[in-house]
Amino acid sequence: MKILAIDTSIGQALNLSISDNLNIISKEKIDFVEDLSDEIMPAIKRLLGKVNLSINSIDGFAVDVGPGSFTGLRIGVTCAKTLSFATKKLLLGVSSLDILASAIEECRYQICPVIDAKRQNVYSCLYERNDKGFKKITPYLLVNFDKLLKRINKKTMFVGDALKLYKTKIIQQKKRVSFFAKEEFWYPKIENLSKIADTYFKKGYFDNPDSLVPIYLYPKECQIRKT
């Protein structure tokens, strides 16, 4: 199954990949895109051209729906929906938090992704792993970091860019139960987005292009409760 994955959750960065049954056959990363809306489609065409594929040869589209950069998410989700509509192929939106959690393999601790949301807030969610993968044990959250930390009462693996701000505080307050993923895992990886989509598509799970929207959390667009 060939999947085109799109991640525009980090500022003006653009991450793309094409996978074929979990094998990444082509990918591109542009760390700064001056006008993402103008450049995303040409970048996809270049990526397809590298492996001599047409857009109609793609079986499904996966897109990071956030939380993350407001503008980036809007452009990425709109692009994925447009491609899905045009080709009548499958579409799946995956949360940035799920992508971060999925990168923590062979870990029996609670997993806590933390994405900086400014104003001393973070986007977060708590997960547990089992033999079938990982599962959410809280809703997606927009939460004050100190309030989140009060929830941590057992061994927890932290991952995410908010560790740049809060790692020291976590160690000071929760040293006995806190563990940290390597910094290379602090941002969503396109490979993990593709892997999640492959699993979901093969199980028959996908999203309706008409109703798929980014997960913003701020402010009126907030789809998930603030705590």
JOWOUR-V131327 format. One line per field, one symbol per residue. psi: psi as a letter, one per 20 degrees, with the letter a starting at -180 (. if undefined). A space follows every 10 residues. Layout:
psi: ???
This chain:
psi: pppoppokin cjqppqqpqo lipoiqqppo hpognhhhig ghhgggghhh jlqrhiiphq ppppjaqbpg gggggggggg gghgghikrq ppppqhghgg hhinqlpjrq pnqoppjrkk qqprqpqqqa hjbqqpjrrq qoqphhhghh iojrppoqqr iihhhjgghg ghhkghjpqp qqhijiqpph hhgggggggg giijprqphh ipqqoghqfh ioiqqp.
